[in-house]
Every structure is written in C-alpha cells, then in structure tokens.
C-alpha cells in the first residue's frame, strides 16, 4: 500500500498502515491517490522497507 502524509505530502510505501509520517512525524496519513503514487519514485531509493 502507498500512503501520503497530509501535512508534508511525503509519499511512501508500507505493508501495514503506518501510524505516523516517517518524514515529519505527523499522524495525518492517508492512502495515496493514483496521481500521488507517481511521486513515490521521487521519495524512495530502493523499494519497500519495514
Ligand atoms: Zn509528513
């Protein structure tokens, strides 16, 4: 699943729903929309972690 932080718009991939943003720590996380998922490649450097 791909999630996006509503606060800083950091986009990241997780197997399970995260409880906070790994970038800014905000708990305002939601599932990324299709167009937002395209940003993922800009924020990750090599696949799924954690
Ligand atoms: Zn954030």
mmCIF file of the protein (N, C-alpha, C, O) and its ligand, coordinates in Angstrom:
data_MODEL
# 
_entry.id   MODEL 
# 
loop_
_entity.id 
_entity.type 
_entity.pdbx_number_of_molecules 
1 polymer     1 
2 non-polymer 1 
# 
_entity_poly.entity_id                      1 
_entity_poly.type                           'polypeptide(L)' 
_entity_poly.nstd_linkage                   no 
_entity_poly.nstd_monomer                   no 
_entity_poly.pdbx_seq_one_letter_code       
;(UNK)(UNK)(UNK)(UNK)(UNK)(UNK)(UNK)(UNK)(UNK)(UNK)(UNK)(UNK)(UNK)(UNK)(UNK)(UNK)
(UNK)(UNK)(UNK)(UNK)(UNK)(UNK)(UNK)(UNK)(UNK)(UNK)(UNK)(UNK)(UNK)(UNK)(UNK)(UNK)
(UNK)(UNK)(UNK)(UNK)(UNK)(UNK)(UNK)(UNK)(UNK)(UNK)(UNK)(UNK)(UNK)(UNK)(UNK)(UNK)
(UNK)(UNK)
;
_entity_poly.pdbx_seq_one_letter_code_can   XXXXXXXXXXXXXXXXXXXXXXXXXXXXXXXXXXXXXXXXXXXXXXXXXX 
_entity_poly.pdbx_strand_id                 A 
# 
loop_
_entity_poly_seq.entity_id 
_entity_poly_seq.num 
_entity_poly_seq.mon_id 
_entity_poly_seq.hetero 
1 1  UNK n 
1 2  UNK n 
1 3  UNK n 
1 4  UNK n 
1 5  UNK n 
1 6  UNK n 
1 7  UNK n 
1 8  UNK n 
1 9  UNK n 
1 10 UNK n 
1 11 UNK n 
1 12 UNK n 
1 13 UNK n 
1 14 UNK n 
1 15 UNK n 
1 16 UNK n 
1 17 UNK n 
1 18 UNK n 
1 19 UNK n 
1 20 UNK n 
1 21 UNK n 
1 22 UNK n 
1 23 UNK n 
1 24 UNK n 
1 25 UNK n 
1 26 UNK n 
1 27 UNK n 
1 28 UNK n 
1 29 UNK n 
1 30 UNK n 
1 31 UNK n 
1 32 UNK n 
1 33 UNK n 
1 34 UNK n 
1 35 UNK n 
1 36 UNK n 
1 37 UNK n 
1 38 UNK n 
1 39 UNK n 
1 40 UNK n 
1 41 UNK n 
1 42 UNK n 
1 43 UNK n 
1 44 UNK n 
1 45 UNK n 
1 46 UNK n 
1 47 UNK n 
1 48 UNK n 
1 49 UNK n 
1 50 UNK n 
# 
loop_
_struct_asym.id 
_struct_asym.entity_id 
A 1 
B 2 
# 
loop_
_chem_comp.id 
_chem_comp.type 
_chem_comp.mon_nstd_flag 
UNK 'L-peptide linking' . 
ZN  non-polymer         . 
# 
_pdbx_entity_nonpoly.entity_id   2 
_pdbx_entity_nonpoly.name        ? 
_pdbx_entity_nonpoly.comp_id     ZN 
# 
_pdbx_nonpoly_scheme.asym_id         B 
_pdbx_nonpoly_scheme.entity_id       2 
_pdbx_nonpoly_scheme.mon_id          ZN 
_pdbx_nonpoly_scheme.ndb_seq_num     1 
_pdbx_nonpoly_scheme.pdb_seq_num     101 
_pdbx_nonpoly_scheme.auth_seq_num    101 
_pdbx_nonpoly_scheme.pdb_mon_id      ZN 
_pdbx_nonpoly_scheme.auth_mon_id     ZN 
_pdbx_nonpoly_scheme.pdb_strand_id   A 
_pdbx_nonpoly_scheme.pdb_ins_code    . 
# 
loop_
_atom_site.group_PDB 
_atom_site.id 
_atom_site.type_symbol 
_atom_site.label_atom_id 
_atom_site.label_alt_id 
_atom_site.label_comp_id 
_atom_site.label_asym_id 
_atom_site.label_entity_id 
_atom_site.label_seq_id 
_atom_site.pdbx_PDB_ins_code 
_atom_site.Cartn_x 
_atom_site.Cartn_y 
_atom_site.Cartn_z 
_atom_site.occupancy 
_atom_site.B_iso_or_equiv 
_atom_site.pdbx_formal_charge 
_atom_site.auth_seq_id 
_atom_site.auth_comp_id 
_atom_site.auth_asym_id 
_atom_site.auth_atom_id 
_atom_site.pdbx_PDB_model_num 
ATOM   1   N  N  . UNK A 1 1  ? 0.839  -1.191 0.000  1.00 0.00 ? 1   UNK A N  1 
ATOM   2   C  CA . UNK A 1 1  ? 0.000  0.000  0.000  1.00 0.00 ? 1   UNK A CA 1 
ATOM   3   C  C  . UNK A 1 1  ? 0.878  1.247  0.000  1.00 0.00 ? 1   UNK A C  1 
ATOM   4   O  O  . UNK A 1 1  ? 1.954  1.282  0.598  1.00 0.00 ? 1   UNK A O  1 
ATOM   5   N  N  . UNK A 1 2  ? 0.387  2.252  -0.682 1.00 0.00 ? 2   UNK A N  1 
ATOM   6   C  CA . UNK A 1 2  ? 1.130  3.503  -0.743 1.00 0.00 ? 2   UNK A CA 1 
ATOM   7   C  C  . UNK A 1 2  ? 0.362  4.578  0.013  1.00 0.00 ? 2   UNK A C  1 
ATOM   8   O  O  . UNK A 1 2  ? -0.840 4.764  -0.175 1.00 0.00 ? 2   UNK A O  1 
ATOM   9   N  N  . UNK A 1 3  ? 1.082  5.266  0.860  1.00 0.00 ? 3   UNK A N  1 
ATOM   10  C  CA . UNK A 1 3  ? 0.468  6.277  1.709  1.00 0.00 ? 3   UNK A CA 1 
ATOM   11  C  C  . UNK A 1 3  ? 1.093  7.632  1.448  1.00 0.00 ? 3   UNK A C  1 
ATOM   12  O  O  . UNK A 1 3  ? 2.203  7.753  0.928  1.00 0.00 ? 3   UNK A O  1 
ATOM   13  N  N  . UNK A 1 4  ? 0.327  8.653  1.835  1.00 0.00 ? 4   UNK A N  1 
ATOM   14  C  CA . UNK A 1 4  ? 0.852  10.010 1.714  1.00 0.00 ? 4   UNK A CA 1 
ATOM   15  C  C  . UNK A 1 4  ? 0.543  10.776 3.000  1.00 0.00 ? 4   UNK A C  1 
ATOM   16  O  O  . UNK A 1 4  ? -0.519 10.608 3.601  1.00 0.00 ? 4   UNK A O  1 
ATOM   17  N  N  . UNK A 1 5  ? 1.464  11.594 3.395  1.00 0.00 ? 5   UNK A N  1 
ATOM   18  C  CA . UNK A 1 5  ? 1.274  12.425 4.578  1.00 0.00 ? 5   UNK A CA 1 
ATOM   19  C  C  . UNK A 1 5  ? 0.513  13.683 4.175  1.00 0.00 ? 5   UNK A C  1 
ATOM   20  O  O  . UNK A 1 5  ? 0.908  14.393 3.250  1.00 0.00 ? 5   UNK A O  1 
ATOM   21  N  N  . UNK A 1 6  ? -0.582 13.948 4.883  1.00 0.00 ? 6   UNK A N  1 
ATOM   22  C  CA . UNK A 1 6  ? -1.382 15.131 4.559  1.00 0.00 ? 6   UNK A CA 1 
ATOM   23  C  C  . UNK A 1 6  ? -0.677 16.429 4.930  1.00 0.00 ? 6   UNK A C  1 
ATOM   24  O  O  . UNK A 1 6  ? -1.015 17.497 4.420  1.00 0.00 ? 6   UNK A O  1 
ATOM   25  N  N  . UNK A 1 7  ? 0.285  16.331 5.805  1.00 0.00 ? 7   UNK A N  1 
ATOM   26  C  CA . UNK A 1 7  ? 0.972  17.528 6.274  1.00 0.00 ? 7   UNK A CA 1 
ATOM   27  C  C  . UNK A 1 7  ? 2.109  17.944 5.348  1.00 0.00 ? 7   UNK A C  1 
ATOM   28  O  O  . UNK A 1 7  ? 2.148  19.077 4.869  1.00 0.00 ? 7   UNK A O  1 
ATOM   29  N  N  . UNK A 1 8  ? 3.038  17.012 5.098  1.00 0.00 ? 8   UNK A N  1 
ATOM   30  C  CA . UNK A 1 8  ? 4.216  17.362 4.298  1.00 0.00 ? 8   UNK A CA 1 
ATOM   31  C  C  . UNK A 1 8  ? 4.167  16.751 2.896  1.00 0.00 ? 8   UNK A C  1 
ATOM   32  O  O  . UNK A 1 8  ? 5.041  17.011 2.070  1.00 0.00 ? 8   UNK A O  1 
ATOM   33  N  N  . UNK A 1 9  ? 3.129  15.930 2.630  1.00 0.00 ? 9   UNK A N  1 
ATOM   34  C  CA . UNK A 1 9  ? 2.944  15.297 1.324  1.00 0.00 ? 9   UNK A CA 1 
ATOM   35  C  C  . UNK A 1 9  ? 4.039  14.301 0.985  1.00 0.00 ? 9   UNK A C  1 
ATOM   36  O  O  . UNK A 1 9  ? 4.236  13.965 -0.183 1.00 0.00 ? 9   UNK A O  1 
ATOM   37  N  N  . UNK A 1 10 ? 4.741  13.835 1.981  1.00 0.00 ? 10  UNK A N  1 
ATOM   38  C  CA . UNK A 1 10 ? 5.708  12.760 1.780  1.00 0.00 ? 10  UNK A CA 1 
ATOM   39  C  C  . UNK A 1 10 ? 4.960  11.488 1.394  1.00 0.00 ? 10  UNK A C  1 
ATOM   40  O  O  . UNK A 1 10 ? 3.987  11.110 2.047  1.00 0.00 ? 10  UNK A O  1 
ATOM   41  N  N  . UNK A 1 11 ? 5.414  10.837 0.338  1.00 0.00 ? 11  UNK A N  1 
ATOM   42  C  CA . UNK A 1 11 ? 4.754  9.638  -0.167 1.00 0.00 ? 11  UNK A CA 1 
ATOM   43  C  C  . UNK A 1 11 ? 5.656  8.433  0.073  1.00 0.00 ? 11  UNK A C  1 
ATOM   44  O  O  . UNK A 1 11 ? 6.850  8.473  -0.225 1.00 0.00 ? 11  UNK A O  1 
ATOM   45  N  N  . UNK A 1 12 ? 5.080  7.369  0.610  1.00 0.00 ? 12  UNK A N  1 
ATOM   46  C  CA . UNK A 1 12 ? 5.899  6.217  0.974  1.00 0.00 ? 12  UNK A CA 1 
ATOM   47  C  C  . UNK A 1 12 ? 5.085  4.938  0.929  1.00 0.00 ? 12  UNK A C  1 
ATOM   48  O  O  . UNK A 1 12 ? 3.854  4.955  0.948  1.00 0.00 ? 12  UNK A O  1 
ATOM   49  N  N  . UNK A 1 13 ? 5.805  3.832  0.870  1.00 0.00 ? 13  UNK A N  1 
ATOM   50  C  CA . UNK A 1 13 ? 5.171  2.534  0.729  1.00 0.00 ? 13  UNK A CA 1 
ATOM   51  C  C  . UNK A 1 13 ? 5.329  1.728  2.014  1.00 0.00 ? 13  UNK A C  1 
ATOM   52  O  O  . UNK A 1 13 ? 6.412  1.654  2.594  1.00 0.00 ? 13  UNK A O  1 
ATOM   53  N  N  . UNK A 1 14 ? 4.234  1.133  2.439  1.00 0.00 ? 14  UNK A N  1 
ATOM   54  C  CA . UNK A 1 14 ? 4.263  0.293  3.637  1.00 0.00 ? 14  UNK A CA 1 
ATOM   55  C  C  . UNK A 1 14 ? 3.368  -0.915 3.443  1.00 0.00 ? 14  UNK A C  1 
ATOM   56  O  O  . UNK A 1 14 ? 2.360  -0.848 2.739  1.00 0.00 ? 14  UNK A O  1 
ATOM   57  N  N  . UNK A 1 15 ? 3.741  -2.016 4.070  1.00 0.00 ? 15  UNK A N  1 
ATOM   58  C  CA . UNK A 1 15 ? 2.879  -3.195 4.036  1.00 0.00 ? 15  UNK A CA 1 
ATOM   59  C  C  . UNK A 1 15 ? 1.655  -2.990 4.921  1.00 0.00 ? 15  UNK A C  1 
ATOM   60  O  O  . UNK A 1 15 ? 0.538  -3.367 4.568  1.00 0.00 ? 15  UNK A O  1 
ATOM   61  N  N  . UNK A 1 16 ? 1.892  -2.388 6.067  1.00 0.00 ? 16  UNK A N  1 
ATOM   62  C  CA . UNK A 1 16 ? 0.813  -2.145 7.013  1.00 0.00 ? 16  UNK A CA 1 
ATOM   63  C  C  . UNK A 1 16 ? 0.586  -0.650 7.156  1.00 0.00 ? 16  UNK A C  1 
ATOM   64  O  O  . UNK A 1 16 ? 1.474  0.157  6.883  1.00 0.00 ? 16  UNK A O  1 
ATOM   65  N  N  . UNK A 1 17 ? -0.594 -0.300 7.582  1.00 0.00 ? 17  UNK A N  1 
ATOM   66  C  CA . UNK A 1 17 ? -0.904 1.114  7.715  1.00 0.00 ? 17  UNK A CA 1 
ATOM   67  C  C  . UNK A 1 17 ? -0.003 1.760  8.765  1.00 0.00 ? 17  UNK A C  1 
ATOM   68  O  O  . UNK A 1 17 ? 0.048  1.295  9.904  1.00 0.00 ? 17  UNK A O  1 
ATOM   69  N  N  . UNK A 1 18 ? 0.694  2.805  8.402  1.00 0.00 ? 18  UNK A N  1 
ATOM   70  C  CA . UNK A 1 18 ? 1.602  3.471  9.340  1.00 0.00 ? 18  UNK A CA 1 
ATOM   71  C  C  . UNK A 1 18 ? 0.824  4.344  10.309 1.00 0.00 ? 18  UNK A C  1 
ATOM   72  O  O  . UNK A 1 18 ? -0.273 4.803  9.990  1.00 0.00 ? 18  UNK A O  1 
ATOM   73  N  N  . UNK A 1 19 ? 1.379  4.574  11.481 1.00 0.00 ? 19  UNK A N  1 
ATOM   74  C  CA . UNK A 1 19 ? 0.693  5.425  12.449 1.00 0.00 ? 19  UNK A CA 1 
ATOM   75  C  C  . UNK A 1 19 ? 1.218  6.855  12.424 1.00 0.00 ? 19  UNK A C  1 
ATOM   76  O  O  . UNK A 1 19 ? 0.654  7.747  13.057 1.00 0.00 ? 19  UNK A O  1 
ATOM   77  N  N  . UNK A 1 20 ? 2.289  7.056  11.694 1.00 0.00 ? 20  UNK A N  1 
ATOM   78  C  CA . UNK A 1 20 ? 2.791  8.423  11.568 1.00 0.00 ? 20  UNK A CA 1 
ATOM   79  C  C  . UNK A 1 20 ? 3.672  8.543  10.334 1.00 0.00 ? 20  UNK A C  1 
ATOM   80  O  O  . UNK A 1 20 ? 4.137  7.550  9.774  1.00 0.00 ? 20  UNK A O  1 
ATOM   81  N  N  . UNK A 1 21 ? 3.884  9.769  9.935  1.00 0.00 ? 21  UNK A N  1 
ATOM   82  C  CA . UNK A 1 21 ? 4.723  10.034 8.777  1.00 0.00 ? 21  UNK A CA 1 
ATOM   83  C  C  . UNK A 1 21 ? 6.202  9.820  9.125  1.00 0.00 ? 21  UNK A C  1 
ATOM   84  O  O  . UNK A 1 21 ? 6.679  10.361 10.123 1.00 0.00 ? 21  UNK A O  1 
ATOM   85  N  N  . UNK A 1 22 ? 6.929  9.045  8.325  1.00 0.00 ? 22  UNK A N  1 
ATOM   86  C  CA . UNK A 1 22 ? 8.352  8.824  8.590  1.00 0.00 ? 22  UNK A CA 1 
ATOM   87  C  C  . UNK A 1 22 ? 9.201  10.053 8.315  1.00 0.00 ? 22  UNK A C  1 
ATOM   88  O  O  . UNK A 1 22 ? 10.370 10.107 8.694  1.00 0.00 ? 22  UNK A O  1 
ATOM   89  N  N  . UNK A 1 23 ? 8.615  11.028 7.662  1.00 0.00 ? 23  UNK A N  1 
ATOM   90  C  CA . UNK A 1 23 ? 9.354  12.241 7.321  1.00 0.00 ? 23  UNK A CA 1 
ATOM   91  C  C  . UNK A 1 23 ? 9.197  13.325 8.390  1.00 0.00 ? 23  UNK A C  1 
ATOM   92  O  O  . UNK A 1 23 ? 10.185 13.877 8.876  1.00 0.00 ? 23  UNK A O  1 
ATOM   93  N  N  . UNK A 1 24 ? 7.944  13.623 8.750  1.00 0.00 ? 24  UNK A N  1 
ATOM   94  C  CA . UNK A 1 24 ? 7.697  14.726 9.671  1.00 0.00 ? 24  UNK A CA 1 
ATOM   95  C  C  . UNK A 1 24 ? 7.060  14.282 10.982 1.00 0.00 ? 24  UNK A C  1 
ATOM   96  O  O  . UNK A 1 24 ? 6.977  15.069 11.926 1.00 0.00 ? 24  UNK A O  1 
ATOM   97  N  N  . UNK A 1 25 ? 6.607  13.026 11.054 1.00 0.00 ? 25  UNK A N  1 
ATOM   98  C  CA . UNK A 1 25 ? 6.032  12.522 12.287 1.00 0.00 ? 25  UNK A CA 1 
ATOM   99  C  C  . UNK A 1 25 ? 4.555  12.798 12.463 1.00 0.00 ? 25  UNK A C  1 
ATOM   100 O  O  . UNK A 1 25 ? 3.975  12.425 13.483 1.00 0.00 ? 25  UNK A O  1 
ATOM   101 N  N  . UNK A 1 26 ? 3.942  13.437 11.501 1.00 0.00 ? 26  UNK A N  1 
ATOM   102 C  CA . UNK A 1 26 ? 2.508  13.713 11.575 1.00 0.00 ? 26  UNK A CA 1 
ATOM   103 C  C  . UNK A 1 26 ? 1.708  12.423 11.539 1.00 0.00 ? 26  UNK A C  1 
ATOM   104 O  O  . UNK A 1 26 ? 2.103  11.456 10.887 1.00 0.00 ? 26  UNK A O  1 
ATOM   105 N  N  . UNK A 1 27 ? 0.577  12.411 12.243 1.00 0.00 ? 27  UNK A N  1 
ATOM   106 C  CA . UNK A 1 27 ? -0.289 11.234 12.213 1.00 0.00 ? 27  UNK A CA 1 
ATOM   107 C  C  . UNK A 1 27 ? -1.358 11.351 11.132 1.00 0.00 ? 27  UNK A C  1 
ATOM   108 O  O  . UNK A 1 27 ? -2.209 10.473 10.990 1.00 0.00 ? 27  UNK A O  1 
ATOM   109 N  N  . UNK A 1 28 ? -1.308 12.423 10.387 1.00 0.00 ? 28  UNK A N  1 
ATOM   110 C  CA . UNK A 1 28 ? -2.301 12.626 9.325  1.00 0.00 ? 28  UNK A CA 1 
ATOM   111 C  C  . UNK A 1 28 ? -1.881 11.901 8.051  1.00 0.00 ? 28  UNK A C  1 
ATOM   112 O  O  . UNK A 1 28 ? -1.425 12.512 7.085  1.00 0.00 ? 28  UNK A O  1 
ATOM   113 N  N  . UNK A 1 29 ? -2.048 10.595 8.080  1.00 0.00 ? 29  UNK A N  1 
ATOM   114 C  CA . UNK A 1 29 ? -1.656 9.755  6.956  1.00 0.00 ? 29  UNK A CA 1 
ATOM   115 C  C  . UNK A 1 29 ? -2.897 9.256  6.236  1.00 0.00 ? 29  UNK A C  1 
ATOM   116 O  O  . UNK A 1 29 ? -3.894 8.908  6.868  1.00 0.00 ? 29  UNK A O  1 
ATOM   117 N  N  . UNK A 1 30 ? -2.833 9.222  4.938  1.00 0.00 ? 30  UNK A N  1 
ATOM   118 C  CA . UNK A 1 30 ? -3.938 8.637  4.183  1.00 0.00 ? 30  UNK A CA 1 
ATOM   119 C  C  . UNK A 1 30 ? -3.363 7.864  3.004  1.00 0.00 ? 30  UNK A C  1 
ATOM   120 O  O  . UNK A 1 30 ? -2.193 8.011  2.650  1.00 0.00 ? 30  UNK A O  1 
ATOM   121 N  N  . UNK A 1 31 ? -4.213 7.041  2.408  1.00 0.00 ? 31  UNK A N  1 
ATOM   122 C  CA . UNK A 1 31 ? -3.769 6.300  1.243  1.00 0.00 ? 31  UNK A CA 1 
ATOM   123 C  C  . UNK A 1 31 ? -3.600 7.263  0.075  1.00 0.00 ? 31  UNK A C  1 
ATOM   124 O  O  . UNK A 1 31 ? -4.422 8.155  -0.135 1.00 0.00 ? 31  UNK A O  1 
ATOM   125 N  N  . UNK A 1 32 ? -2.532 7.070  -0.674 1.00 0.00 ? 32  UNK A N  1 
ATOM   126 C  CA . UNK A 1 32 ? -2.259 7.972  -1.788 1.00 0.00 ? 32  UNK A CA 1 
ATOM   127 C  C  . UNK A 1 32 ? -3.214 7.712  -2.951 1.00 0.00 ? 32  UNK A C  1 
ATOM   128 O  O  . UNK A 1 32 ? -3.570 6.569  -3.237 1.00 0.00 ? 32  UNK A O  1 
ATOM   129 N  N  . UNK A 1 33 ? -3.611 8.766  -3.598 1.00 0.00 ? 33  UNK A N  1 
ATOM   130 C  CA . UNK A 1 33 ? -4.384 8.643  -4.829 1.00 0.00 ? 33  UNK A CA 1 
ATOM   131 C  C  . UNK A 1 33 ? -3.457 8.213  -5.963 1.00 0.00 ? 33  UNK A C  1 
ATOM   132 O  O  . UNK A 1 33 ? -2.235 8.314  -5.854 1.00 0.00 ? 33  UNK A O  1 
ATOM   133 N  N  . UNK A 1 34 ? -4.053 7.733  -7.046 1.00 0.00 ? 34  UNK A N  1 
ATOM   134 C  CA . UNK A 1 34 ? -3.244 7.244  -8.163 1.00 0.00 ? 34  UNK A CA 1 
ATOM   135 C  C  . UNK A 1 34 ? -2.221 8.274  -8.637 1.00 0.00 ? 34  UNK A C  1 
ATOM   136 O  O  . UNK A 1 34 ? -1.058 7.946  -8.873 1.00 0.00 ? 34  UNK A O  1 
ATOM   137 N  N  . UNK A 1 35 ? -2.662 9.502  -8.772 1.00 0.00 ? 35  UNK A N  1 
ATOM   138 C  CA . UNK A 1 35 ? -1.750 10.530 -9.274 1.00 0.00 ? 35  UNK A CA 1 
ATOM   139 C  C  . UNK A 1 35 ? -0.651 10.833 -8.255 1.00 0.00 ? 35  UNK A C  1 
ATOM   140 O  O  . UNK A 1 35 ? 0.449  11.253 -8.615 1.00 0.00 ? 35  UNK A O  1 
ATOM   141 N  N  . UNK A 1 36 ? -0.966 10.614 -6.992 1.00 0.00 ? 36  UNK A N  1 
ATOM   142 C  CA . UNK A 1 36 ? 0.034  10.859 -5.956 1.00 0.00 ? 36  UNK A CA 1 
ATOM   143 C  C  . UNK A 1 36 ? 1.048  9.725  -5.875 1.00 0.00 ? 36  UNK A C  1 
ATOM   144 O  O  . UNK A 1 36 ? 2.195  9.935  -5.480 1.00 0.00 ? 36  UNK A O  1 
ATOM   145 N  N  . UNK A 1 37 ? 0.623  8.534  -6.247 1.00 0.00 ? 37  UNK A N  1 
ATOM   146 C  CA . UNK A 1 37 ? 1.529  7.387  -6.225 1.00 0.00 ? 37  UNK A CA 1 
ATOM   147 C  C  . UNK A 1 37 ? 2.694  7.580  -7.187 1.00 0.00 ? 37  UNK A C  1 
ATOM   148 O  O  . UNK A 1 37 ? 3.766  7.006  -6.993 1.00 0.00 ? 37  UNK A O  1 
ATOM   149 N  N  . UNK A 1 38 ? 2.488  8.367  -8.197 1.00 0.00 ? 38  UNK A N  1 
ATOM   150 C  CA . UNK A 1 38 ? 3.549  8.610  -9.163 1.00 0.00 ? 38  UNK A CA 1 
ATOM   151 C  C  . UNK A 1 38 ? 4.709  9.381  -8.547 1.00 0.00 ? 38  UNK A C  1 
ATOM   152 O  O  . UNK A 1 38 ? 5.813  9.409  -9.091 1.00 0.00 ? 38  UNK A O  1 
ATOM   153 N  N  . UNK A 1 39 ? 4.441  10.006 -7.404 1.00 0.00 ? 39  UNK A N  1 
ATOM   154 C  CA . UNK A 1 39 ? 5.503  10.749 -6.726 1.00 0.00 ? 39  UNK A CA 1 
ATOM   155 C  C  . UNK A 1 39 ? 6.432  9.828  -5.953 1.00 0.00 ? 39  UNK A C  1 
ATOM   156 O  O  . UNK A 1 39 ? 7.529  10.217 -5.551 1.00 0.00 ? 39  UNK A O  1 
ATOM   157 N  N  . UNK A 1 40 ? 5.969  8.599  -5.754 1.00 0.00 ? 40  UNK A N  1 
ATOM   158 C  CA . UNK A 1 40 ? 6.705  7.688  -4.880 1.00 0.00 ? 40  UNK A CA 1 
ATOM   159 C  C  . UNK A 1 40 ? 8.150  7.509  -5.307 1.00 0.00 ? 40  UNK A C  1 
ATOM   160 O  O  . UNK A 1 40 ? 9.052  7.450  -4.470 1.00 0.00 ? 40  UNK A O  1 
ATOM   161 N  N  . UNK A 1 41 ? 8.363  7.424  -6.590 1.00 0.00 ? 41  UNK A N  1 
ATOM   162 C  CA . UNK A 1 41 ? 9.719  7.177  -7.078 1.00 0.00 ? 41  UNK A CA 1 
ATOM   163 C  C  . UNK A 1 41 ? 10.671 8.305  -6.714 1.00 0.00 ? 41  UNK A C  1 
ATOM   164 O  O  . UNK A 1 41 ? 11.886 8.109  -6.694 1.00 0.00 ? 41  UNK A O  1 
ATOM   165 N  N  . UNK A 1 42 ? 10.136 9.471  -6.428 1.00 0.00 ? 42  UNK A N  1 
ATOM   166 C  CA . UNK A 1 42 ? 10.980 10.585 -6.053 1.00 0.00 ? 42  UNK A CA 1 
ATOM   167 C  C  . UNK A 1 42 ? 11.404 10.538 -4.594 1.00 0.00 ? 42  UNK A C  1 
ATOM   168 O  O  . UNK A 1 42 ? 12.384 11.165 -4.194 1.00 0.00 ? 42  UNK A O  1 
ATOM   169 N  N  . UNK A 1 43 ? 10.643 9.778  -3.803 1.00 0.00 ? 43  UNK A N  1 
ATOM   170 C  CA . UNK A 1 43 ? 10.875 9.774  -2.368 1.00 0.00 ? 43  UNK A CA 1 
ATOM   171 C  C  . UNK A 1 43 ? 11.559 8.514  -1.859 1.00 0.00 ? 43  UNK A C  1 
ATOM   172 O  O  . UNK A 1 43 ? 11.992 8.464  -0.708 1.00 0.00 ? 43  UNK A O  1 
ATOM   173 N  N  . UNK A 1 44 ? 11.656 7.518  -2.693 1.00 0.00 ? 44  UNK A N  1 
ATOM   174 C  CA . UNK A 1 44 ? 12.250 6.272  -2.238 1.00 0.00 ? 44  UNK A CA 1 
ATOM   175 C  C  . UNK A 1 44 ? 13.520 5.969  -3.014 1.00 0.00 ? 44  UNK A C  1 
ATOM   176 O  O  . UNK A 1 44 ? 13.698 6.413  -4.148 1.00 0.00 ? 44  UNK A O  1 
ATOM   177 N  N  . UNK A 1 45 ? 14.369 5.229  -2.400 1.00 0.00 ? 45  UNK A N  1 
ATOM   178 C  CA . UNK A 1 45 ? 15.640 4.900  -3.027 1.00 0.00 ? 45  UNK A CA 1 
ATOM   179 C  C  . UNK A 1 45 ? 15.887 3.398  -2.999 1.00 0.00 ? 45  UNK A C  1 
ATOM   180 O  O  . UNK A 1 45 ? 16.973 2.948  -2.632 1.00 0.00 ? 45  UNK A O  1 
ATOM   181 N  N  . UNK A 1 46 ? 14.886 2.633  -3.384 1.00 0.00 ? 46  UNK A N  1 
ATOM   182 C  CA . UNK A 1 46 ? 15.156 1.218  -3.457 1.00 0.00 ? 46  UNK A CA 1 
ATOM   183 C  C  . UNK A 1 46 ? 14.164 0.318  -2.769 1.00 0.00 ? 46  UNK A C  1 
ATOM   184 O  O  . UNK A 1 46 ? 14.545 -0.578 -2.015 1.00 0.00 ? 46  UNK A O  1 
ATOM   185 N  N  . UNK A 1 47 ? 12.905 0.549  -3.019 1.00 0.00 ? 47  UNK A N  1 
ATOM   186 C  CA . UNK A 1 47 ? 11.940 -0.468 -2.658 1.00 0.00 ? 47  UNK A CA 1 
ATOM   187 C  C  . UNK A 1 47 ? 11.382 -0.367 -1.264 1.00 0.00 ? 47  UNK A C  1 
ATOM   188 O  O  . UNK A 1 47 ? 11.542 0.627  -0.556 1.00 0.00 ? 47  UNK A O  1 
ATOM   189 N  N  . UNK A 1 48 ? 10.723 -1.441 -0.907 1.00 0.00 ? 48  UNK A N  1 
ATOM   190 C  CA . UNK A 1 48 ? 9.923  -1.460 0.306  1.00 0.00 ? 48  UNK A CA 1 
ATOM   191 C  C  . UNK A 1 48 ? 10.789 -1.783 1.517  1.00 0.00 ? 48  UNK A C  1 
ATOM   192 O  O  . UNK A 1 48 ? 11.597 -2.712 1.501  1.00 0.00 ? 48  UNK A O  1 
ATOM   193 N  N  . UNK A 1 49 ? 10.600 -1.009 2.540  1.00 0.00 ? 49  UNK A N  1 
ATOM   194 C  CA . UNK A 1 49 ? 11.293 -1.276 3.795  1.00 0.00 ? 49  UNK A CA 1 
ATOM   195 C  C  . UNK A 1 49 ? 10.289 -1.246 4.931  1.00 0.00 ? 49  UNK A C  1 
ATOM   196 O  O  . UNK A 1 49 ? 9.245  -0.603 4.824  1.00 0.00 ? 49  UNK A O  1 
ATOM   197 N  N  . UNK A 1 50 ? 10.590 -1.922 5.994  1.00 0.00 ? 50  UNK A N  1 
ATOM   198 C  CA . UNK A 1 50 ? 9.735  -2.024 7.177  1.00 0.00 ? 50  UNK A CA 1 
ATOM   199 C  C  . UNK A 1 50 ? 8.353  -2.524 6.830  1.00 0.00 ? 50  UNK A C  1 
ATOM   200 O  O  . UNK A 1 50 ? 7.509  -2.667 7.714  1.00 0.00 ? 50  UNK A O  1 
HETATM 201 ZN ZN . ZN  B 2 .  ? 4.788  14.184 6.885  1.00 0.00 ? 101 ZN  A ZN 1 
# 
